[in-house]
Amino acid sequence: VTGLASPRTARTAPMLLLLSSATGATADTRCVDEGPWPCSVDGCPSETVGCSSLAELDLCSSQFAEIWNPPPFGLSGTVHGRCPRACGRCGVDPPAECNMAVIDGTA
């Protein structure tokens, strides 16, 4: 008879479904943007700046030290390292304003 699951397959299918959904949930919870960060230097658009603003300004591949001088305490590395969701690094679409060639450094 075709189309019927064997007893072994019938027992493992629910476990595989549970495992795949748990893995997806874990991936989503690890892909969280940090911030917002205080912005008190001249030229700041507001008192705080978050990931969506930095991504909209095509700054995902920039170092925080290139954006702030000096950067807020403890803030180092690239924007996409602290803003994976806004910069399109989580398997979700980035904001429409983002230019993926710039984000990936291929522009």
Residue pairs with C-beta under 8 A, 6 or more apart in sequence:
5 13
27 90
27 91
28 90
31 84
31 85
31 89
31 90
31 91
31 92
32 84
32 85
33 50
33 51
33 52
33 82
33 83
33 84
33 85
33 86
34 51
34 82
34 83
35 48
35 49
35 50
35 51
35 82
35 83
36 48
36 49
36 50
36 51
37 48
37 49
37 50
37 68
37 72
37 75
38 47
38 48
38 72
39 45
39 46
39 47
39 48
39 49
39 68
40 47
41 68
41 69
45 53
50 86
51 79
51 82
51 83
51 85
51 86
51 87
52 86
52 95
54 60
54 62
54 67
54 79
54 83
54 86
55 79
55 83
55 86
55 87
55 88
55 94
55 95
55 97
55 98
55 103
56 95
56 97
56 98
58 98
58 99
58 102
58 103
59 67
59 79
60 78
60 79
60 80
60 83
60 86
60 87
60 88
60 94
60 98
60 102
60 103
61 78
61 79
61 80
61 102
61 103
61 104
61 105
62 78
62 79
63 76
63 77
63 78
63 79
64 71
64 72
64 75
64 76
64 77
64 78
64 79
64 82
65 71
65 76
67 79
68 75
75 82
79 87
80 87
80 89
80 103
84 90
85 92
86 94
86 95
86 98
87 94
87 98
87 103
88 94
88 98
88 100
88 103
94 100
94 103
99 107
101 107
